[in-house]
């Protein structure tokens, strides 16, 4: 599969489980692209070989089972923010409710029944998951800002912007510290950079200088 999209906490947890930094994890197991609608860097697991095998499989076993990505851990549940398209902004997302849906189940014998809360707790995911909510708010805020910057800046500079955004969103974490405070700090720092054009230009020059 090529659709295992990762959020920053996914990367943090898997990197911690493997004893590597988030940057090292991304380099070894991930690929990134710019979201067609959001215009923010999207990170996903990079499948291997002709059959698109998950890079975290060791034989038939997941190497990070207890820290697997939320989309894998929650299956067959799906999760989304119940917000109208016209209200998809940081304020609208903050007021929205987290909803769950049950995807078609193609395995098992229906011998077990679980509540959503119990199912998620197997992977230390809370029903009222603040990290998920803050991630959706961040996507909305960044998307708006990056779309505006795309109208003003040349393609080479935009590549530098996306590089900076990807690093601060997904990679700049220490796995021996709690995730959410670091995420809040990174987002605040990043939003400041994206609104401080002279400082950001200097950072981009440093990043692309031979």
Number of C-alpha atoms within 10 A of each C-alpha: 11 12 11 17 18 18 20 23 22 18 27 25 19 23 23 18 16 13 12 15 19 26 17 13 18 21 11 12 16 19 14 15 13 14 12 9 8 16 18 23 21 17 22 18 23 23 19 14 9 6 8 11 14 18 16 19 12 10 7 8 9 14 16 17 15 14 22 19 22 22 17 14 19 20 16 14 18 14 15 14 18 15 17 11 8 7 12 19 20 19 12 17 22 15 13 17 13 16 12 15 12 12 10 9 11 7 6 7 7 7 5 6 8 8 8 15 12 14 19 18 14 12 16 13 18 16 15 11 10 12 18 20 19 18 18 19 19 19 18 19 17 21 19 15 15 18 14 11 17 14 8 10 12 10 10 10 18 16 15 19 24 18 15 19 22 21 16 18 22 23 20 17 24 15 18 7 9 11 16 15 9 16 21 16 11 20 18 12 12 20 15 13 18 19 12 11 12 10 12 19 16 10 16 19 12 11 13 12 7 5
